[in-house]
Amino acid sequence: MATGLGLDAVAGRIPSRLLLAVETSGLALDAAEVVVSDVHHDSREVTSGSLFACLVGARHDGHDHAAEAVDRGAVALLVERPLELEVPQIVVTDTREAMAHIAVAVHGDPATKLLMVGITGTNGKTTVAQLLGQVLSAAGHDVEVFGTLSGPRTTPEASDLQRGLARSVVDGRTAVVMEVSSHALVLDRVTGVRFDLAVFTNLGRDHLDLHDTTEEYFRAKARLFSTDFCERALVNADDIHGRLLIDGAEVPTQAYALAEATEVELGVTSLSFSWRGHQVSLPMGGAVNVHNALAVLDSAVLLGVDESSAVAALGRCAPVPGRFEPVTSSDPTAPLVVVDYAHTPEALERLIQGAREAAPTARCTVVIGCGGERDREKRPEMGRAALAADRAVLTSDNPRGERPEKILSDMLSGMSEAERGTVLVEVDREAAIRRAIVEAGAGEIVLIAGKGHETTQEGADGLRHFDDREIARAALGVDR
């Protein structure tokens, strides 16, 4: 990991359009003598020798925590307005973007020492990233995967990301596969990173609490496919927004599409198909995973893995937690339970459709909710999407500070009076899961959607342990 840079050198890495001044107080060290060894945006994590970036957010202003950061050992501050603190300060117009450039410099631009793959899209990012990471590992790379399963944010803040990439280099990693969220692109978390390959899975409705419109959401995703961020791209041509990316491509772009897969056989716990003359198998069910598998295979080949090796490695991959993950019982009278992260209308529709295609004669029940303090406009759409199942059970899903009953009412508003009469509403998620399973018969499928791999439930009183898979196993009488 980098040993640090002088403050003047750090300031010199900030684009001139952002940099306003480097200010020092009479009592502080001259800026030329200050060496920055790390970058932090959370004052509680500051270590001696760090630069503290005063990020301005919707709820918190980092300038209010600058004094604490200095007390903890910060030797310099990145600010949007000078503060009355005896420490050198870099004054910029946008601390978030400037922090990204500084973090790249302080940590020695670690992305340039790694094979970098960035994956974006509304659905499928985690599955594609996890499977591609395993395929690249089988091909000889030492791979790190950054994403939903590895931390509290899909894509870490720039300071944390660059520190993590630098650690990957020190640990001997040769490749990083990263989920790149729309938040990461809008909030400059990946600014300064250049990807060898960028992958687009699809675009549906999500995060409109941040982007306001689907068009803005797409523009955020599309940034990844510019010459600023990637060398080449792989794009899902079955998605209308993917076709828009292909039409306006700034970098060499290859398409992938479902038509590549023939002789498809779907199951709940596995699938197979023919691809380029190879027989592909995957230990994961659901039609959506055919698309995901194609993205993995085409990505691997673009990254230098030969087709036969990629196919063989994919067949040995471990299933991805919380992605069409089956919870089974040896009891022949028990239903088959599937836990999935589907939390957008499109993902929920695909989940239900995939279950029907995997088990065409099975009656299908879905348990679903919507998160609190997030995109309220998608709630009626989620309610309507749930009606594609034979039975819908509406329940809580991380209500946060909102009343669960209000969230459920919003979901019901997308249905007619008659449709509402067919739906079971149970505020308590554990009770909803147990009831859905107990009331389902042999050969039926119960889909528990929305939380997937998550092991907590966030309510007004904070976080508590909650794992859909544990609740399902208990309802089925399965120890593990």
C-alpha positions in Angstrom: 0.0 0.0 0.0 1.2 3.5 -0.7 3.2 5.2 2.1 1.7 8.6 1.5 2.0 11.8 -0.5 2.8 15.3 0.4 -0.2 17.6 0.6 1.0 19.7 -2.3 1.2 16.5 -4.4 -2.3 15.5 -3.3 -3.7 18.9 -4.2 -2.0 18.7 -7.5 -4.1 15.6 -8.4 -7.4 17.4 -8.0 -8.8 18.8 -11.3 -8.3 22.5 -11.5 -12.0 23.1 -11.9 -12.5 21.8 -8.4 -9.5 23.1 -6.5 -10.0 26.6 -5.0 -7.1 26.8 -2.5 -4.8 25.1 -0.1 -4.9 27.0 3.1 -2.7 26.8 6.2 -3.0 28.4 9.5 -0.1 30.1 11.3 0.0 27.3 13.9 -0.2 24.5 11.4 2.6 22.9 9.5 3.4 24.3 6.1 1.4 22.3 3.5 4.6 21.2 1.8 5.6 19.3 5.0 2.4 17.5 5.5 2.3 13.8 4.3 -1.1 12.2 3.8 -1.1 8.4 4.4 -4.8 7.7 4.0 -8.2 9.2 3.2 -11.4 8.9 5.3 -14.9 10.4 5.1 -16.1 9.0 8.5 -14.6 10.9 11.4 -14.9 7.8 13.6 -12.5 5.8 11.3 -9.8 8.5 11.0 -6.3 7.3 11.8 -3.1 9.3 12.4 -1.8 10.8 9.1 -5.2 10.8 7.4 -6.9 13.4 5.3 -10.5 13.8 6.4 -13.0 14.6 3.6 -15.9 16.7 4.7 -18.7 15.2 2.5 -21.9 17.1 2.4 -24.9 14.7 2.3 -28.7 14.9 2.5 -28.6 14.2 6.3 -25.1 14.9 7.5 -22.4 17.5 6.8 -18.9 16.3 7.3 -17.7 19.8 8.2 -19.6 19.3 11.5 -17.3 16.4 12.3 -14.0 17.9 11.2 -12.8 18.8 14.7 -13.3 15.2 15.9 -11.3 14.0 12.9 -8.5 16.3 13.8 -8.5 15.1 17.4 -8.2 11.5 16.0 -5.1 12.4 14.0 -6.2 13.9 10.7 -3.3 16.0 9.4 -5.4 17.8 6.7 -9.0 18.5 5.7 -10.8 18.4 2.4 -13.5 21.1 2.7 -16.0 23.1 0.7 -15.6 26.1 3.0 -12.6 27.0 5.3 -13.0 26.0 8.9 -11.5 27.6 12.0 -9.2 24.7 12.8 -5.4 24.7 13.0 -4.8 22.2 10.3 -4.0 22.5 6.5 -7.2 22.6 4.4 -7.8 21.9 0.7 -10.8 24.0 -0.4 -12.7 22.6 -3.3 -16.1 23.0 -4.9 -17.1 19.4 -4.5 -15.5 17.3 -1.7 -17.0 14.0 -3.0 -15.4 14.2 -6.4 -12.2 15.6 -5.1 -12.0 12.8 -2.5 -12.1 10.2 -5.3 -9.1 11.8 -7.1 -7.2 12.2 -3.8 -7.8 8.6 -2.8 -6.6 7.3 -6.2 -3.3 9.3 -5.7 -2.7 8.5 -2.0 -3.2 4.7 -2.7 -1.0 4.7 -5.8 -3.8 4.2 -8.4 -4.2 0.5 -7.5 -6.8 -0.2 -10.3 -4.0 0.1 -12.9 -2.3 -2.9 -11.3 -5.4 -5.1 -11.5 -7.7 -6.6 -14.2 -10.8 -4.6 -13.5 -14.4 -5.7 -14.4 -17.3 -3.5 -13.6 -20.9 -4.8 -13.7 -24.0 -2.6 -13.6 -27.7 -3.0 -14.1 -30.8 -3.1 -12.0 -30.9 -6.9 -11.6 -28.3 -9.6 -11.9 -25.2 -7.7 -10.8 -24.5 -9.8 -7.8 -25.0 -13.2 -9.5 -22.9 -12.2 -12.6 -20.1 -10.8 -10.3 -20.0 -13.8 -8.0 -20.0 -16.4 -10.8 -17.5 -14.5 -13.0 -15.2 -14.2 -10.0 -15.3 -18.0 -9.6 -14.7 -18.6 -13.4 -11.7 -16.2 -13.4 -10.3 -17.9 -10.3 -10.5 -21.2 -12.0 -8.6 -19.7 -15.0 -5.7 -18.8 -12.7 -6.6 -15.3 -11.4 -6.5 -14.4 -7.7 -9.9 -12.6 -7.6 -11.5 -10.2 -5.2 -15.2 -9.5 -5.7 -16.7 -6.2 -4.4 -20.4 -6.0 -4.2 -23.6 -6.5 -2.3 -22.3 -9.6 -0.5 -19.0 -8.0 0.6 -20.0 -4.9 2.4 -22.8 -2.5 3.5 -22.8 -0.7 0.2 -23.0 -2.3 -3.3 -20.0 -0.1 -4.3 -17.9 1.4 -1.4 -17.3 5.1 -1.1 -14.2 6.2 -3.1 -11.9 6.4 -0.1 -12.9 2.9 1.1 -12.8 1.5 -2.5 -9.3 2.8 -3.2 -8.1 1.5 0.1 -9.7 -1.9 -0.6 -8.1 -2.0 -4.1 -4.7 -1.1 -2.7 -5.1 -3.9 -0.1 -6.0 -6.3 -3.0 -2.7 -5.4 -4.7 -0.7 -5.9 -1.5 -2.4 -9.3 -1.0 -1.4 -10.4 -4.4 -4.8 -10.2 -6.2 -4.6 -10.0 -9.9 -8.3 -9.2 -10.7 -11.2 -7.4 -9.2 -14.8 -8.0 -10.2 -17.0 -5.1 -9.0 -20.7 -4.4 -8.8 -21.1 -0.7 -9.9 -24.3 0.8 -8.6 -26.0 3.9 -10.0 -25.3 5.6 -6.7 -21.6 4.9 -7.2 -21.6 6.6 -10.6 -23.6 9.6 -9.5 -21.7 10.0 -6.2 -18.2 9.6 -7.7 -17.4 6.4 -5.9 -15.7 4.9 -9.0 -14.3 8.2 -10.3 -10.7 7.6 -11.2 -11.2 3.9 -11.9 -10.8 2.6 -15.4 -12.3 -0.8 -16.1 -10.9 -3.3 -18.6 -14.5 -4.5 -19.1 -17.9 -3.0 -18.3 -21.0 -5.2 -18.3 -24.6 -4.1 -18.5 -27.3 -6.6 -17.4 -30.6 -4.7 -17.7 -32.5 -1.7 -16.5 -35.8 -1.7 -14.6 -37.4 0.6 -12.0 -35.3 1.2 -9.0 -33.6 4.0 -7.0 -36.0 6.7 -8.2 -35.8 8.2 -4.8 -32.3 9.3 -5.9 -32.7 9.7 -9.7 -36.3 11.0 -10.0 -36.9 9.5 -13.4 -36.0 6.3 -15.2 -34.2 8.4 -17.8 -31.9 9.9 -15.1 -31.4 6.4 -13.7 -30.3 5.2 -17.2 -28.0 8.1 -17.8 -26.3 7.3 -14.5 -25.8 3.7 -15.6 -24.6 4.8 -19.0 -21.7 6.7 -17.6 -19.9 3.5 -17.0 -19.8 2.8 -20.7 -18.0 6.0 -21.6 -14.3 6.3 -22.5 -13.8 7.9 -19.0 -14.5 4.6 -17.3 -13.9 1.6 -19.5 -11.9 0.1 -22.3 -14.6 -2.2 -23.8 -18.1 -3.3 -22.9 -20.5 -6.3 -22.9 -24.2 -5.4 -23.1 -27.5 -7.3 -22.9 -29.1 -6.7 -26.3 -32.4 -8.2 -25.1 -32.9 -5.1 -22.9 -34.1 -1.9 -24.7 -31.7 0.2 -22.7 -28.9 -2.2 -23.6 -29.7 -1.6 -27.3 -29.5 2.1 -26.6 -26.0 1.6 -25.2 -25.0 -0.4 -28.2 -26.3 2.2 -30.6 -24.4 5.0 -28.8 -21.3 3.0 -27.9 -18.1 5.1 -27.3 -16.0 2.0 -26.7 -15.7 -1.4 -28.5 -18.9 -3.1 -27.5 -20.1 -6.7 -27.8 -23.7 -7.8 -27.3 -25.0 -10.9 -25.6 -28.6 -12.2 -25.9 -30.8 -15.1 -24.9 -30.7 -16.3 -28.5 -27.1 -17.6 -27.8 -28.6 -20.3 -25.6 -30.4 -23.2 -27.2 -31.8 -26.5 -25.9 -32.5 -24.8 -22.6 -33.6 -27.0 -19.7 -34.8 -25.3 -16.6 -35.1 -26.7 -13.0 -35.6 -25.1 -9.6 -32.0 -26.1 -8.5 -30.2 -26.3 -11.8 -30.3 -25.4 -15.5 -28.6 -26.4 -18.7 -28.3 -25.1 -22.3 -26.2 -25.3 -25.4 -23.8 -22.4 -26.1 -21.4 -22.2 -29.0 -21.4 -25.9 -29.3 -20.7 -26.5 -25.6 -23.1 -28.0 -23.1 -23.5 -25.6 -20.2 -24.8 -26.5 -16.8 -25.2 -24.3 -13.8 -26.1 -25.4 -10.2 -28.7 -22.6 -10.0 -32.3 -22.6 -11.2 -34.6 -20.0 -12.7 -34.8 -18.7 -16.3 -33.2 -15.4 -15.3 -30.0 -17.3 -14.6 -29.7 -18.3 -18.3 -29.1 -14.6 -19.0 -26.7 -14.3 -16.1 -24.8 -17.4 -17.2 -24.4 -15.9 -20.8 -23.1 -12.7 -19.3 -20.5 -14.6 -17.4 -19.4 -16.8 -20.3 -19.1 -13.9 -22.8 -17.3 -11.8 -20.2 -14.8 -14.6 -19.4 -14.0 -15.1 -23.1 -13.5 -11.4 -23.6 -11.1 -11.5 -20.7 -9.0 -14.2 -22.3 -10.5 -17.4 -20.9 -11.1 -20.1 -23.5 -14.7 -21.2 -24.0 -14.2 -24.8 -22.8 -12.5 -23.7 -19.6 -15.2 -21.1 -18.9 -18.0 -23.6 -19.4 -16.3 -26.2 -17.2 -15.7 -23.6 -14.4 -19.3 -22.4 -14.6 -20.5 -25.9 -14.0 -18.4 -26.1 -10.8 -19.5 -22.7 -9.4 -21.1 -22.5 -6.0 -24.7 -21.1 -6.0 -25.0 -17.4 -5.1 -26.5 -16.8 -1.6 -30.0 -15.4 -1.8 -30.3 -15.6 -5.6 -33.0 -18.2 -6.5 -31.7 -20.1 -3.5 -33.7 -23.2 -2.7 -34.6 -24.3 0.9 -35.6 -27.9 0.7 -36.9 -30.5 3.0 -36.8 -34.3 2.9 -40.5 -34.3 3.8 -42.4 -35.3 0.6 -45.4 -33.3 1.7 -43.5 -30.1 2.1 -43.4 -27.4 -0.6 -40.2 -26.2 -2.2 -39.1 -22.8 -0.9 -37.0 -20.4 -2.9 -35.4 -17.3 -1.4 -34.5 -14.4 -3.8 -33.4 -10.8 -3.6 -36.0 -9.7 -6.2 -37.0 -6.2 -5.0 -38.1 -4.4 -8.2 -41.2 -5.0 -10.2 -39.3 -6.4 -13.1 -37.2 -8.7 -10.9 -40.3 -10.0 -9.1 -42.1 -10.7 -12.4 -39.0 -12.6 -13.7 -38.8 -14.5 -10.4 -42.4 -15.7 -10.6 -42.0 -16.5 -14.3 -38.8 -18.4 -13.7 -40.5 -20.5 -11.0 -43.4 -21.3 -13.3 -41.0 -22.3 -16.1 -38.9 -24.4 -13.8 -42.0 -26.2 -12.3 -44.9 -25.6 -14.8 -47.5 -27.5 -12.8 -46.7 -26.2 -9.4 -48.9 -23.8 -7.6 -46.9 -20.7 -6.8 -47.0 -18.4 -3.7 -45.0 -15.3 -3.3 -44.1 -13.4 -0.1 -43.1 -9.9 -0.7 -42.8 -6.4 0.8 -41.3 -3.0 0.1 -38.6 -1.1 1.9 -39.5 1.9 3.9 -38.1 5.4 3.2 -37.3 4.4 -0.4 -38.9 4.8 -3.8 -42.6 5.0 -2.8 -43.8 5.1 -6.4 -42.8 1.6 -7.1 -44.9 0.1 -4.3 -48.2 -0.2 -6.4 -46.1 -1.8 -9.2 -44.7 -4.3 -6.7 -48.2 -5.1 -5.6 -49.4 -5.7 -9.1 -46.3 -7.8 -10.0 -47.1 -10.1 -7.0 -50.4 -11.0 -8.6 -48.6 -13.0 -11.2 -48.3 -15.7 -8.6 -51.2 -18.0 -7.7 -51.2 -16.5 -4.2 -49.6 -13.3 -2.9 -48.7 -12.6 0.7 -47.7 -9.0 1.4 -45.5 -8.3 4.4 -42.8 -6.1 5.9 -39.3 -5.6 4.3 -37.0 -3.2 6.2 -39.7 -0.7 7.0 -37.1 1.6 8.6 -38.9 4.7 10.1 -42.1 4.2 8.2 -45.2 2.4 9.5 -45.4 -1.0 7.8 -49.1 -0.7 7.5 -48.7 2.4 5.3 -46.2 0.7 3.1 -48.6 -2.3 2.6 -51.5 0.1 1.9 -49.3 1.6 -0.9 -48.7 -1.8 -2.4 -52.4 -2.7 -2.3 -53.2 0.6 -4.1 -52.0 -1.0 -7.3 -54.7 -3.6 -7.2 -58.4 -3.6 -7.9 -60.9 -4.2 -5.1 -61.4 -7.8 -6.3 -57.7 -8.4 -6.5 -57.1 -7.1 -3.0 -59.6 -9.7 -1.8 -57.2 -12.5 -3.0 -54.2 -11.2 -1.2 -53.1 -12.1 2.3 -51.6 -9.2 4.3 -49.5 -10.1 7.3 -47.3 -7.3 8.8 -45.0 -9.6 10.7 -42.6 -11.0 8.2 -41.8 -14.2 10.1 -45.5 -15.0 10.6 -46.0 -14.3 6.8 -43.3 -16.7 5.8 -44.4 -19.4 8.2 -48.0 -19.1 7.1 -47.1 -19.2 3.4 -45.1 -22.4 3.9 -47.5 -24.2 6.3 -50.4 -23.5 4.0 -48.6 -24.7 0.8 -48.9 -28.3 -0.2 -46.6 -31.0 -1.7 -45.1 -29.9 -5.0 -45.9 -26.3 -4.6 -43.4 -23.5 -4.7 -43.1 -20.7 -2.1 -41.1 -17.7 -3.3 -39.8 -15.5 -0.5 -38.6 -12.3 -2.2 -37.0 -9.0 -1.5 -34.3 -9.7 1.1 -32.3 -12.6 -0.3 -29.0 -12.9 1.4 -29.7 -10.2 4.0 -29.5 -11.3 7.7 -31.1 -8.2 9.3 -34.4 -6.4 9.4 -34.4 -2.7 9.8 -37.3 -1.1 11.6 -37.9 2.1 13.5 -36.0 0.7 16.5 -32.9 -0.2 14.5 -31.5 -3.4 13.1 -32.3 -6.9 14.4 -31.2 -10.3 13.2 -33.5 -11.7 10.5 -32.7 -14.3 7.8 -35.5 -15.4 5.5 -33.7 -18.7 5.0 -33.5 -19.5 8.7 -37.2 -18.8 9.1 -38.0 -21.0 6.1 -35.9 -23.9 7.4 -37.6 -23.6 10.8 -41.1 -23.6 9.2 -40.0 -26.7 7.2 -38.6 -28.4 10.3 -35.1 -28.4 8.7 -32.1 -28.0 11.1 -29.8 -26.8 8.4 
